[in-house]
Amino acid sequence: QYLCHIPGDVQVGDTHADKLEDDELTQVNLNKVPYNIVFVTSEASPYSKTGGLGDVCGSLPIALAARGHRVMVVSPRYLCGDERFAGTVNLDSPTKVYCAGGVQEVDFFHEYRKGVDWVFVDHPCYRRPGNPYGDIYGAFGDNQFRFTLLCHAACEAPLVLPLGGFTYGQNCLFLANDWHAGLVPVLLAAKYRPHGIYKDARSIIVIHNIAHQGVEAASTYCNLGLPWEWYGALEWIFPTWARTHALDTGQAVNILKGAIVTADRILTVSEGYAWEITTPEGGYGLHELLTSREFVVNGITNGIDITEWDPSSDEHISSHYTADDLSGKVVIMECKIALQKELGLPIRPDCPLIGFIGRLDYQKGIDVILSAAPALLQDDVQFVMLGSGERQYEEWMRATEAAFNSKYRGWVGFNVAIAHRITAGCDILLMPSRFEPCGLNQLYAMRYGTVPVVHGTGGLKETVKTFNPYAEGEDEGTGWAFSPLTRECMLEAVRVAIKTYREHKTSWEGLMRRGMERDCSWDNVALEYEQVFQWAFMDPPYIIN
Ligand SMILES: Nc1ncnc2c1ncn2[C@@H]1O[C@H](COP(=O)(O)OP(=O)(O)O[C@H]2O[C@H](CO)[C@@H](O)[C@H](O)[C@H]2O)[C@@H](O)[C@H]1O
């Protein structure tokens, strides 16, 4: 039996498992059921990334492939000729898909890397400057079409692409990530299963952020390539207060809703968030629907790519260190000095350096940082922020840099190398997210011995344990999780962290070490995913025609 039973009646996770001999472990692997897994995603690092979705879809597939599954990732091929796609080859498999009132032809590009089939859908609508969702003028107006196309193409890929000589076939498991991939479960139910195709396939919608649902006017339904009788699955009526004029009937289509209605299972990226999305505050209008399906909702906390984010070998940082030898971070402080130099801050290794990395928007609690920054910068600290997003916040960063030139730097833009250098060089990472499905930056920070101060919500609450000097061992904590999310509460938590940094060096090193020693790799997380896959295949498909 998959995962649970291993020779000698020992359970994985059981302390006895540690005692298994090598040949018994081999037996465990032989007993495992390998799945044909198809990730569908709008971004996958290193090919495309604007945030955590790209990180997860760039690393979880590799962890699952390493466990013996056949794994394909289907994502758009943004900007033809871009160097990140240089290793991909055209599969010469032009495929017709039917949506937007006509036939569209897509091409598939492919690269087999780290055990995974990376498949990229090529179409003129993906070949434009900007990020995957928009450019300097805002979000692309045809995003619904662009991601509808992705979903149709992703449903065809396992049937038509002979990767390594064989197609994935119909018996596969689709992992549809966020609304961009949300039409996949709907298409399986509405378009394929009624014709006897994908009858044994299963689908899981993975929600990384429920605030984005892919909502458009009801009149766009006809562009989705779905039969008319499936309109109800996507139907969405805005409450009266959200309507814009007297004749607005509030009728819309909601792609994420369609996915929640049709997927076999629903996954989110932490246990806490799995509960939050069933509440009126956290469900963004979908809480009742999710509550009605809560028996198939699970939360699995994200892992991180521990080879890309490794302070002992990171190519982006100037000095390497480990939990056993912290001298690079604590004594020499080369990463901190290099960061201060790079950003033009006074070189002061003893001055507490606070960092923030993330999208500049409401979710990330950026407004709370704005209101607290003047008070925070009265203290003898340095504060650096890396982010892009809403223009008003970008402008605030520039203005604050001018006003507090010896203490504050705001880097407007998206830069992976700088993100690594801030993570390594800072002493404290601030994450006052209003809500956070999981959050990756606090995990990266802990791995780099940078102590997180976070708002205790969602995945942040689950992964950061508040420092308790009176406890022992692991229970002493790895940072500070404050609540509620107010300016005063955040300032108090940051000030306690600064005081601990300055006056209790041994405690601080303990905090760093415990954070660095946490197991945050995908290995154990992949086991939890496998458990959910097993449940998905145990039940019949949720929608059978
Ligand atoms: N300006 C910048 N320059 C360089 N790198 C930058 C950057 N801004 C952000 N990043 C990077 O983007 C990623 C952000 O990941 P998060 O998980 O913190 O948030 P995000 O809201 O995008 O993800 C959503 O999906 C993920 C994955 O499930 C959830 O963890 C999260 O809670 C949810 O909101 C990190 O790798 C970070 O370093």
The ligand as an SDF file (V2000), in Angstrom:
LIG
                    3D

 38 41  0  0  0  0  0  0  0  0999 V2000
   10.7820   42.6660   -6.0300 N   0  0  0  0  0  0  0  0  0  0  0  0
   11.1890   41.4000   -5.9550 C   0  0  0  0  0  0  0  0  0  0  0  0
   12.3870   41.0380   -6.4620 N   0  0  0  0  0  0  0  0  0  0  0  0
   12.7910   39.7450   -6.3890 C   0  0  0  0  0  0  0  0  0  0  0  0
   12.0640   38.7520   -5.8570 N   0  0  0  0  0  0  0  0  0  0  0  0
   10.8720   39.0780   -5.3540 C   0  0  0  0  0  0  0  0  0  0  0  0
   10.3630   40.4020   -5.3710 C   0  0  0  0  0  0  0  0  0  0  0  0
    9.1340   40.4100   -4.8180 N   0  0  0  0  0  0  0  0  0  0  0  0
    8.8830   39.1450   -4.4540 C   0  0  0  0  0  0  0  0  0  0  0  0
    9.9240   38.3480   -4.7770 N   0  0  0  0  0  0  0  0  0  0  0  0
   10.0330   36.9050   -4.6080 C   0  0  0  0  0  0  0  0  0  0  0  0
    8.7650   36.3380   -4.9240 O   0  0  0  0  0  0  0  0  0  0  0  0
    8.4640   35.3210   -3.9900 C   0  0  0  0  0  0  0  0  0  0  0  0
    7.2800   35.7800   -3.1650 C   0  0  0  0  0  0  0  0  0  0  0  0
    6.7430   34.7000   -2.5620 O   0  0  0  0  0  0  0  0  0  0  0  0
    5.6170   34.7400   -1.4120 P   0  0  0  0  0  0  0  0  0  0  0  0
    5.2600   33.3460   -1.1320 O   0  0  0  0  0  0  0  0  0  0  0  0
    6.1610   35.4670   -0.2450 O   0  0  0  0  0  0  0  0  0  0  0  0
    4.4320   35.6240   -1.9940 O   0  0  0  0  0  0  0  0  0  0  0  0
    3.3450   35.6350   -3.2020 P   0  0  0  0  0  0  0  0  0  0  0  0
    2.3110   36.5290   -2.6710 O   0  0  0  0  0  0  0  0  0  0  0  0
    3.9550   35.9980   -4.4740 O   0  0  0  0  0  0  0  0  0  0  0  0
    2.8220   34.1410   -3.3630 O   0  0  0  0  0  0  0  0  0  0  0  0
    1.5490   33.4800   -3.2060 C   0  0  0  0  0  0  0  0  0  0  0  0
    1.8420   32.0880   -3.4610 O   0  0  0  0  0  0  0  0  0  0  0  0
    2.8580   31.5870   -2.6070 C   0  0  0  0  0  0  0  0  0  0  0  0
    3.1720   30.1760   -3.0460 C   0  0  0  0  0  0  0  0  0  0  0  0
    2.2040   29.2650   -2.6720 O   0  0  0  0  0  0  0  0  0  0  0  0
    2.4440   31.6690   -1.1490 C   0  0  0  0  0  0  0  0  0  0  0  0
    3.5400   31.2920   -0.3350 O   0  0  0  0  0  0  0  0  0  0  0  0
    2.0230   33.0910   -0.7970 C   0  0  0  0  0  0  0  0  0  0  0  0
    1.5250   33.1370    0.5300 O   0  0  0  0  0  0  0  0  0  0  0  0
    0.9840   33.5760   -1.7890 C   0  0  0  0  0  0  0  0  0  0  0  0
    0.5940   34.9140   -1.5050 O   0  0  0  0  0  0  0  0  0  0  0  0
    9.7210   35.1030   -3.1870 C   0  0  0  0  0  0  0  0  0  0  0  0
   10.5540   34.1900   -3.8310 O   0  0  0  0  0  0  0  0  0  0  0  0
   10.3640   36.4920   -3.2070 C   0  0  0  0  0  0  0  0  0  0  0  0
   11.7350   36.4630   -2.9720 O   0  0  0  0  0  0  0  0  0  0  0  0
  1  2  1  0
  2  3  1  0
  2  7  2  0
  3  4  2  0
  4  5  1  0
  5  6  2  0
  6  7  1  0
  6 10  1  0
  7  8  1  0
  8  9  2  0
  9 10  1  0
 10 11  1  0
 11 12  1  0
 11 37  1  0
 12 13  1  0
 13 14  1  0
 13 35  1  0
 14 15  1  0
 15 16  1  0
 16 17  2  0
 16 18  1  0
 16 19  1  0
 19 20  1  0
 20 21  2  0
 20 22  1  0
 20 23  1  0
 23 24  1  0
 24 25  1  0
 24 33  1  0
 25 26  1  0
 26 27  1  0
 26 29  1  0
 27 28  1  0
 29 30  1  0
 29 31  1  0
 31 32  1  0
 31 33  1  0
 33 34  1  0
 35 36  1  0
 35 37  1  0
 37 38  1  0
M  END
$$$$
